[in-house]
Amino acid sequence: MCDMEVLAPDTLRMVRILDADPETVWRYLTKAELRRKWFSAGTDATAAGETVELVFDHDELSADDVPYPEQYAKYKGAVGREKVVEFDPPRVFAISWDEGKEGVARFELSDAGNGKTRLVLTHSGITGPGPMANFGGGWHSHLAVLEGLLKGEPVRDFWALHVQSEAKVAAAVAQS
């Protein structure tokens, strides 16, 4: 399940129900070895106020062998250094985005019953419609990889999903 809405000109919210308990999902958000399987490698997040490294290499996100699109190839191996804004295990994890220039990505986890987790991702402080579509498409795609990973149903082609997701988010932003 995924719901996405534009809350404000600079804010997106996405909701997913994931097939794992909140403690497991928390580890996938904060432990680099697990996070790399759906989003980015880097360093573990352990406390508010610290800097966490995010190392982006999306080769591992597709079950099939798919090339990086030319427009994103230059970002392969890019390292982001983000501040942990909130750290309340296993409920709230928030980090700055683009060193704070593109706001904050905040993950809220709650028990959805039957061993499932309700994840709410709110990314606020985004600088415009282009970045909203790009980040929204990226988040939508990465969350689909996480959802598939937890269900045992891998995403075949992350980049094809990203193109579709970005177009969907761009349309939603244009209508808001």
Backbone as CSV, one residue per row, in Angstrom:
resi,resn,N_x,N_y,N_z,CA_x,CA_y,CA_z,C_x,C_y,C_z
1,MET,0.836,-1.181,0.000,0.000,0.000,0.000,0.876,1.238,0.000
2,CYS,0.558,2.215,-0.837,1.263,3.483,-0.813,0.281,4.602,-1.070
3,ASP,0.283,5.563,-0.187,-0.457,6.788,-0.404,0.563,7.908,-0.442
4,MET,0.397,8.830,-1.393,1.282,9.985,-1.497,0.410,11.209,-1.622
5,GLU,0.772,12.243,-0.870,0.043,13.488,-1.006,0.996,14.664,-0.882
6,VAL,0.623,15.742,-1.536,1.344,16.993,-1.430,0.665,17.774,-0.319
7,LEU,1.380,18.005,0.783,0.793,18.706,1.926,0.918,20.217,1.799
8,ALA,1.975,20.666,1.129,2.259,22.089,0.935,3.194,22.185,-0.267
9,PRO,3.420,23.385,-0.788,4.305,23.516,-1.956,5.721,22.963,-1.734
10,ASP,6.108,22.766,-0.473,7.448,22.242,-0.185,7.426,20.921,0.582
11,THR,6.258,20.257,0.668,6.134,19.091,1.545,5.354,17.953,0.895
12,LEU,5.974,16.765,0.898,5.345,15.526,0.438,5.185,14.581,1.615
13,ARG,4.136,13.773,1.574,3.964,12.727,2.587,3.593,11.432,1.874
14,MET,4.239,10.343,2.306,3.951,9.010,1.777,3.693,8.071,2.944
15,VAL,2.749,7.152,2.735,2.403,6.177,3.772,2.527,4.788,3.167
16,ARG,3.163,3.903,3.898,3.280,2.499,3.492,2.952,1.620,4.680
17,ILE,2.334,0.478,4.397,2.170,-0.578,5.394,3.170,-1.658,5.000
18,LEU,4.120,-1.923,5.893,5.219,-2.842,5.603,5.061,-4.154,6.363
19,ASP,5.503,-5.236,5.738,5.394,-6.581,6.305,6.554,-6.895,7.251
20,ALA,6.664,-6.097,8.296,7.660,-6.333,9.344,7.269,-5.479,10.543
21,ASP,7.725,-5.881,11.714,7.418,-5.127,12.925,8.242,-3.826,12.956
22,PRO,7.838,-2.841,13.766,8.551,-1.558,13.805,10.047,-1.674,14.124
23,GLU,10.422,-2.610,14.989,11.844,-2.752,15.332,12.662,-3.178,14.111
24,THR,12.113,-4.061,13.296,12.815,-4.497,12.080,12.914,-3.348,11.090
25,VAL,11.819,-2.642,10.870,11.836,-1.507,9.937,12.821,-0.452,10.432
26,TRP,12.857,-0.221,11.733,13.798,0.742,12.315,15.241,0.386,11.932
27,ARG,15.566,-0.885,12.040,16.925,-1.318,11.680,17.202,-1.051,10.203
28,TYR,16.209,-1.244,9.341,16.390,-0.960,7.907,16.570,0.536,7.641
29,LEU,16.097,1.386,8.526,16.298,2.830,8.386,17.658,3.276,8.902
30,THR,18.116,2.669,9.986,19.272,3.213,10.707,20.567,2.420,10.579
31,LYS,20.496,1.166,10.219,21.700,0.334,10.085,22.154,0.333,8.629
32,ALA,23.344,0.815,8.376,23.839,0.994,7.003,23.815,-0.302,6.189
33,GLU,24.151,-1.412,6.807,24.205,-2.681,6.065,22.824,-3.095,5.563
34,LEU,21.787,-2.797,6.314,20.420,-3.086,5.867,19.884,-1.971,4.961
35,ARG,20.202,-0.725,5.298,19.726,0.421,4.517,20.228,0.378,3.080
36,ARG,21.427,-0.149,2.864,21.990,-0.197,1.508,21.171,-1.081,0.572
37,LYS,20.391,-1.994,1.143,19.593,-2.920,0.334,18.365,-2.249,-0.291
38,TRP,17.981,-1.071,0.238,16.793,-0.402,-0.302,17.022,1.087,-0.597
39,PHE,18.107,1.666,-0.060,18.283,3.107,-0.193,19.743,3.500,-0.384
40,SER,20.530,3.460,0.686,21.931,3.871,0.603,22.742,3.213,1.709
41,ALA,23.997,2.986,1.420,24.921,2.460,2.425,25.403,3.643,3.266
42,GLY,26.582,3.542,3.824,27.146,4.655,4.594,27.468,4.243,6.006
43,THR,27.006,5.056,6.956,27.267,4.779,8.367,25.936,4.589,9.096
44,ASP,26.009,3.879,10.209,24.825,3.691,11.041,24.414,5.028,11.671
45,ALA,23.127,5.191,11.882,22.604,6.326,12.643,22.339,5.828,14.058
46,THR,22.852,6.549,15.051,22.720,6.080,16.430,22.180,7.115,17.405
47,ALA,22.143,8.407,17.007,21.682,9.428,17.949,21.364,10.727,17.213
48,ALA,20.469,11.513,17.814,20.171,12.841,17.280,21.418,13.717,17.399
49,GLY,21.595,14.596,16.435,22.717,15.527,16.450,23.951,15.042,15.717
50,GLU,24.037,13.747,15.474,25.209,13.214,14.782,25.073,13.400,13.265
51,THR,26.192,13.192,12.583,26.193,13.186,11.126,26.200,11.741,10.666
52,VAL,25.323,11.434,9.704,25.274,10.098,9.126,25.665,10.233,7.652
53,GLU,26.512,9.322,7.199,26.889,9.303,5.779,25.930,8.412,5.016
54,LEU,25.523,8.882,3.846,24.701,8.103,2.933,25.505,7.940,1.651
55,VAL,25.816,6.700,1.294,26.586,6.408,0.087,25.629,5.774,-0.926
56,PHE,25.471,6.453,-2.066,24.478,6.041,-3.054,25.096,5.214,-4.165
57,ASP,24.642,3.975,-4.276,25.016,3.082,-5.368,23.823,2.178,-5.609
58,HIS,23.031,2.539,-6.602,21.750,1.879,-6.814,21.842,0.576,-7.607
59,ASP,23.037,0.077,-7.853,23.189,-1.188,-8.567,22.518,-2.346,-7.842
60,GLU,22.445,-2.283,-6.522,21.898,-3.391,-5.735,20.384,-3.337,-5.583
61,LEU,19.742,-2.296,-6.088,18.322,-2.106,-5.815,17.402,-2.832,-6.782
62,SER,17.926,-3.263,-7.908,17.130,-3.991,-8.899,17.491,-5.462,-8.856
63,ALA,16.476,-6.320,-8.970,16.737,-7.758,-9.038,17.401,-8.109,-10.368
64,ASP,17.041,-7.383,-11.434,17.646,-7.602,-12.742,18.882,-6.720,-12.893
65,ASP,19.735,-7.070,-13.809,20.934,-6.279,-14.089,20.534,-5.135,-15.015
66,VAL,20.374,-3.938,-14.448,19.961,-2.782,-15.241,21.006,-1.673,-15.095
67,PRO,21.301,-0.974,-16.185,22.303,0.089,-16.116,21.746,1.355,-15.468
68,TYR,22.647,2.142,-14.913,22.287,3.473,-14.426,21.856,4.314,-15.625
69,PRO,20.768,5.049,-15.508,20.440,5.997,-16.575,21.537,7.075,-16.643
70,GLU,21.794,7.552,-17.823,22.869,8.527,-18.024,22.735,9.727,-17.086
71,GLN,21.506,10.209,-16.885,21.306,11.403,-16.059,21.655,11.179,-14.585
72,TYR,21.665,9.924,-14.138,21.984,9.640,-12.736,23.355,9.004,-12.541
73,ALA,24.005,8.590,-13.613,25.294,7.893,-13.509,26.338,8.714,-12.765
74,LYS,26.298,10.028,-12.934,27.296,10.886,-12.270,27.156,10.866,-10.740
75,TYR,26.004,10.413,-10.241,25.784,10.364,-8.799,26.149,9.021,-8.171
76,LYS,26.512,8.055,-9.005,26.875,6.740,-8.477,28.076,6.893,-7.544
77,GLY,27.911,6.412,-6.328,28.975,6.524,-5.327,28.979,7.848,-4.584
78,ALA,28.037,8.729,-4.888,27.972,10.021,-4.196,27.767,9.801,-2.706
79,VAL,28.347,10.686,-1.922,28.250,10.600,-0.471,27.542,11.845,0.055
80,GLY,26.458,11.611,0.776,25.776,12.703,1.470,26.111,12.637,2.939
81,ARG,26.272,13.779,3.533,26.517,13.854,4.978,25.362,14.625,5.585
82,GLU,24.501,13.893,6.268,23.268,14.481,6.771,23.216,14.451,8.293
83,LYS,22.592,15.462,8.845,22.441,15.545,10.292,21.199,14.764,10.723
84,VAL,21.349,13.970,11.762,20.203,13.277,12.351,19.468,14.311,13.207
85,VAL,18.262,14.643,12.794,17.470,15.684,13.444,16.648,15.114,14.597
86,GLU,16.081,13.917,14.388,15.316,13.227,15.438,15.726,11.769,15.445
87,PHE,15.777,11.200,16.642,16.147,9.795,16.802,15.429,9.264,18.029
88,ASP,14.288,8.620,17.819,13.463,8.093,18.904,13.080,6.657,18.562
89,PRO,13.991,5.695,18.842,13.763,4.300,18.444,12.551,3.681,19.133
90,PRO,11.796,2.874,18.476,11.709,2.659,17.031,10.554,3.458,16.415
91,ARG,10.425,4.712,16.806,9.268,5.497,16.373,9.575,6.589,15.354
92,VAL,10.595,7.405,15.597,10.851,8.554,14.722,12.335,8.649,14.385
93,PHE,12.593,8.777,13.096,13.946,8.994,12.584,13.848,10.092,11.536
94,ALA,14.600,11.170,11.719,14.570,12.273,10.759,15.991,12.743,10.481
95,ILE,16.242,13.043,9.190,17.552,13.533,8.785,17.391,14.736,7.869
96,SER,18.426,15.588,7.876,18.455,16.697,6.923,18.594,16.112,5.531
97,TRP,18.269,16.906,4.518,18.418,16.447,3.145,19.239,17.458,2.371
98,ASP,20.255,16.965,1.646,21.206,17.818,0.921,21.798,18.844,1.886
99,GLU,22.267,18.317,3.010,22.858,19.113,4.085,21.921,20.219,4.545
100,GLY,20.623,19.941,4.520,19.609,20.881,4.979,19.081,21.810,3.902
101,LYS,19.742,21.856,2.739,19.286,22.747,1.665,17.953,22.308,1.088
102,GLU,17.633,21.017,1.222,16.359,20.482,0.728,15.522,19.927,1.877
103,GLY,15.620,20.590,3.026,14.739,20.287,4.143,15.099,19.068,4.953
104,VAL,14.053,18.391,5.418,14.181,17.256,6.336,13.283,16.112,5.864
105,ALA,13.828,14.901,5.896,13.049,13.679,5.641,12.793,13.021,6.997
106,ARG,11.514,12.870,7.339,11.117,12.355,8.654,10.314,11.073,8.485
107,PHE,10.780,10.007,9.125,10.119,8.703,9.097,9.451,8.469,10.442
108,GLU,8.159,8.184,10.427,7.430,7.839,11.640,6.951,6.398,11.507
109,LEU,7.226,5.590,12.501,6.832,4.182,12.494,5.822,3.925,13.605
110,SER,4.804,3.132,13.273,3.854,2.704,14.299,3.407,1.282,13.983
111,ASP,2.986,0.611,15.033,2.529,-0.776,14.899,1.197,-0.791,14.162
112,ALA,1.135,-1.527,13.063,-0.096,-1.634,12.275,-0.828,-2.949,12.566
113,GLY,-0.344,-3.701,13.551,-0.969,-4.971,13.903,-0.499,-6.108,13.018
114,ASN,-0.648,-7.314,13.495,-0.277,-8.527,12.754,1.170,-8.514,12.250
115,GLY,2.075,-7.959,13.043,3.488,-7.949,12.669,3.836,-6.943,11.577
116,LYS,2.957,-5.987,11.323,3.190,-4.992,10.270,3.468,-3.623,10.880
117,THR,4.061,-2.755,10.049,4.402,-1.400,10.463,3.779,-0.395,9.516
118,ARG,3.228,0.662,10.060,2.788,1.814,9.272,3.943,2.800,9.258
119,LEU,4.478,3.053,8.078,5.572,4.009,7.906,4.993,5.253,7.241
120,VAL,5.245,6.410,7.862,4.859,7.689,7.279,6.144,8.469,7.038
121,LEU,6.401,8.791,5.779,7.563,9.595,5.403,7.063,10.975,5.013
122,THR,7.546,11.986,5.706,7.221,13.367,5.378,8.530,14.074,5.048
123,HIS,8.643,14.564,3.816,9.822,15.317,3.398,9.365,16.761,3.224
124,SER,9.852,17.639,4.090,9.458,19.049,4.073,10.675,19.920,3.777
125,GLY,10.401,21.136,3.326,11.475,22.079,3.037,12.098,21.901,1.664
126,ILE,11.373,21.282,0.741,11.866,21.050,-0.618,11.738,22.354,-1.404
127,THR,12.734,22.678,-2.234,12.853,24.010,-2.826,12.013,24.307,-4.062
128,GLY,11.288,23.360,-4.624,10.466,23.694,-5.780,9.865,22.469,-6.432
129,PRO,9.063,22.684,-7.493,8.376,21.572,-8.153,9.318,20.519,-8.747
130,GLY,10.422,20.932,-9.358,11.378,19.965,-9.913,11.951,19.059,-8.840
131,PRO,12.521,19.648,-7.772,13.008,18.806,-6.681,11.897,17.979,-6.020
132,MET,10.679,18.538,-5.925,9.569,17.762,-5.345,9.344,16.490,-6.160
133,ALA,9.317,16.619,-7.491,9.108,15.450,-8.351,10.270,14.475,-8.231
134,ASN,11.493,15.006,-8.236,12.663,14.143,-8.166,12.730,13.398,-6.841
135,PHE,12.628,14.127,-5.732,12.712,13.479,-4.418,11.512,12.580,-4.181
136,GLY,10.325,13.054,-4.571,9.123,12.239,-4.401,9.203,10.953,-5.195
137,GLY,9.662,11.054,-6.447,9.842,9.856,-7.264,10.867,8.919,-6.663
138,GLY,11.945,9.500,-6.155,12.976,8.689,-5.509,12.458,7.991,-4.265
139,TRP,11.783,8.750,-3.390,11.252,8.142,-2.166,10.243,7.056,-2.498
140,HIS,9.351,7.337,-3.441,8.338,6.344,-3.824,9.021,5.051,-4.279
141,SER,10.058,5.182,-5.092,10.775,4.015,-5.626,11.548,3.281,-4.534
142,HIS,12.251,4.032,-3.699,13.021,3.396,-2.620,12.102,2.679,-1.641
143,LEU,10.970,3.291,-1.323,10.030,2.625,-0.412,9.453,1.365,-1.048
144,ALA,9.281,1.373,-2.371,8.817,0.153,-3.062,9.860,-0.952,-2.940
145,VAL,11.144,-0.583,-3.016,12.210,-1.578,-2.851,12.169,-2.132,-1.429
146,LEU,12.016,-1.259,-0.436,11.933,-1.718,0.955,10.724,-2.625,1.149
147,GLU,9.586,-2.220,0.619,8.376,-3.023,0.742,8.575,-4.405,0.111
148,GLY,9.147,-4.436,-1.085,9.406,-5.708,-1.763,10.399,-6.570,-1.006
149,LEU,11.437,-5.944,-0.481,12.453,-6.653,0.289,11.828,-7.349,1.502
150,LEU,10.975,-6.635,2.207,10.348,-7.193,3.407,9.304,-8.258,3.076
151,LYS,8.731,-8.201,1.871,7.750,-9.198,1.423,8.412,-10.373,0.719
152,GLY,9.696,-10.230,0.366,10.357,-11.263,-0.432,9.999,-11.153,-1.900
153,GLU,9.603,-9.967,-2.345,9.235,-9.712,-3.743,10.103,-8.568,-4.276
154,PRO,11.273,-8.866,-4.797,12.186,-7.794,-5.214,11.656,-6.976,-6.387
155,VAL,12.090,-5.730,-6.434,11.799,-4.851,-7.570,12.718,-5.268,-8.711
156,ARG,12.151,-5.550,-9.868,12.947,-6.031,-11.012,13.860,-4.930,-11.564
157,ASP,13.314,-3.699,-11.743,14.065,-2.607,-12.373,13.780,-1.313,-11.616
158,PHE,14.677,-0.962,-10.707,14.520,0.251,-9.904,14.372,1.482,-10.793
159,TRP,15.179,1.570,-11.834,15.184,2.792,-12.650,13.893,2.964,-13.434
160,ALA,13.308,1.900,-13.937,12.014,2.005,-14.626,10.945,2.459,-13.635
161,LEU,10.989,1.901,-12.430,10.058,2.311,-11.389,10.253,3.790,-11.054
162,HIS,11.506,4.224,-10.978,11.804,5.622,-10.649,11.212,6.567,-11.693
163,VAL,11.341,6.249,-12.973,10.786,7.092,-14.045,9.269,7.213,-13.879
164,GLN,8.605,6.080,-13.644,7.148,6.092,-13.453,6.764,6.884,-12.204
165,SER,7.498,6.677,-11.135,7.199,7.349,-9.871,7.392,8.854,-9.980
166,GLU,8.470,9.264,-10.619,8.744,10.692,-10.772,7.631,11.366,-11.585
167,ALA,7.161,10.708,-12.631,6.075,11.261,-13.450,4.791,11.385,-12.624
168,LYS,4.497,10.371,-11.802,3.305,10.416,-10.948,3.374,11.564,-9.951
169,VAL,4.530,11.719,-9.320,4.684,12.780,-8.331,4.630,14.142,-9.012
170,ALA,5.269,14.280,-10.177,5.228,15.557,-10.901,3.783,15.944,-11.228
171,ALA,2.972,14.967,-11.626,1.554,15.244,-11.923,0.810,15.674,-10.658
172,ALA,1.085,15.016,-9.545,0.428,15.376,-8.285,0.839,16.774,-7.828
173,VAL,2.115,17.111,-7.987,2.608,18.437,-7.618,1.944,19.498,-8.502
174,ALA,1.830,19.228,-9.791,1.230,20.182,-10.726,-0.254,20.438,-10.390
175,GLN,-0.932,19.435,-9.868,-2.354,19.569,-9.534,-2.599,20.234,-8.194
176,SER,-1.562,20.319,-7.373,-1.764,20.880,-6.013,-1.698,22.392,-6.009
